[in-house]
Amino acid sequence: MNETIYQLRGITKSYGNGFALRLDELDIRRGEILALVGPSGAGKSTLLRLLNFLESPNSGSIRFMGAEVRPGGAMPLELRRRVTTVFQRPVLLNRSVAANVRYGLDLRGRGEGDRVKSALETVGLADLSHQRARTLSGGEAQRVALARALVLEPDVLLLDEPTANLDPYNVGLIEGIARQLNQEHGATLVLVTHNVFQAKRLAHRVGLMLEGRLVELAEAEAFFESPADPRTAAFVRGEMVY
Amino acid sequence: MPALVVWIGIDHCGDSLPSRRFCFVQERATIETIWNGLKEAIRLIVSQDPALFEILLLSLRVSGTALLFSTLIGVPLGAVMGLSRFIGRRFLIALLYTGMGFPPVVVGLFVYLMLSRNGPLGQLDWSIIPNLFTPAAMVVAQCIISFPLVAGFTMAAVMGVDPALRQQVQAMGATRWQTTVAILSEARVGVIVSVIAGFGSIISEVGAVMMVGGNIEHRTRMLTTAIVLETGKGNFDLALAIGVILLAISFITNVAMLYLQGKGFDE
């Protein structure tokens, strides 16, 4: 798990006034689960968008599987398709559940129906495959979003607050699938969460982000038991108000 | 000429007994005219009247061609305007909205001046530029009327799609083109409405086709211009009959579009 899949150097990203993200250095290891915690507006979701190559940085570089993205540049499509994101608020296409899950395969010109079925079984929605996706509950919609990511068998899965506002059953299910994807398929996971307990349950390494900066990044045990930065300690103890 | 009497009657309906009696006679005449119009419409359709079918086919050909071009130009333009942010976009949107309210007769005048022998395009004498008083000239005029509607409604439909969808589709590996197709697909109800609105604006339009087509028998006579002509000649039965057919076309088109749309409208 020591091979580096992402190498970010000197990254800045701004939208109008002020920086949304200022990252001197970040390496993400292949096959790890990296959790990024921090308050709203800390730049976590901005970082995920850069990692999914949905945006390019204002300065700095991102190296991913041998290719590099610089300001204004774009990652080759083939490599961009090795990464996908599950967002906090999934927006599903106005089609059936199965069609939503199949969509990513369709984009790649691959019509593998068995994988769609298998992904829906994994998230426990095989019975709803013909139902219109927009009639689903929030938890079911998030599971469809996870299934449409699983079906692509990504090398990197980015999870942006995937269990926010979900009931404990769905939280447990999604965490279990994420762990399984990492352990059985070796996928690299980057999890953005407000929930320190979730980070503790899932992550190998945890980073705290504040005001667009990575304050501390450490192995999960060290992050929670002996944080180096006092702000990390305050965050872990739940003393940081946000 | 019953309807002519009706027209006079409207102005003379008063409280006095002779006036009321006069109005009663006129109302009967109006109902008779409408009834006769309906009967005539059925008769013309059942007997497959060649003159009527010639006008009908020309109308469908001209408006259908204009709609095809309007859709080919308007849908991509609306999609680009809805999805992109660029300098001058607001100005273009203002132009588009102005175009959506173009009075057809003004469009007719504009196309007439452009295509006339001494007009900027007419004097070029290029084969690609249509002559006045031809179906092609009417197609040009109807295109100008309908394409802002198609583009404007498409733009509104595209802008109505959840902005987060775009990013989520891209996150699944969609190219820019695939993303545009996905958004248009999500906005399909609005896009279909834009095409229906475009068709409605031209199939029922009379001012522009009258000016650039000239309502020439066997050449440029359309359903709407025929109604004007027959009304002018006092053939109200025939004018109404053509009107009924025009309404039927509009209705059938809308039902067909709704059918094609399928379940999208159920939500």
Contacts between the chains, C-beta under 8 A, distances in Angstrom:
chain1	res1	chain2	res2	distance
A	49	B	167	7.6
A	52	B	171	5.2
A	54	B	167	5.7
A	54	B	170	5.6
A	54	B	171	6.2
A	77	B	173	7.2
A	77	B	175	6.5
A	80	B	173	6.3
A	81	B	173	3.8
A	84	B	171	5.6
A	84	B	172	5.8
A	84	B	173	7.0
A	85	B	168	7.6
A	85	B	171	4.3
A	87	B	164	7.1
A	87	B	167	7.8
A	87	B	168	5.9
A	87	B	171	7.5
A	89	B	164	6.5
A	90	B	168	7.1
A	91	B	162	5.0
A	91	B	164	4.7
A	91	B	165	4.4
A	91	B	168	5.3
A	93	B	165	7.7
A	93	B	182	6.9
A	93	B	185	7.5
A	93	B	186	6.5
A	94	B	186	5.8
A	94	B	264	7.3
A	94	B	267	7.3
A	103	B	169	7.9
A	103	B	172	6.5
A	103	B	182	8.0
A	104	B	172	4.2
A	104	B	173	6.2
A	107	B	172	6.3
A	107	B	173	5.4
A	107	B	174	5.3
A	107	B	175	7.8
A	107	B	178	5.5
A	108	B	173	6.6
A	132	B	263	8.0
A	132	B	267	7.7
A	134	B	267	7.0
A	148	B	172	6.7
A	149	B	172	7.8
A	152	B	172	7.0
A	152	B	173	7.2
A	158	B	171	7.9
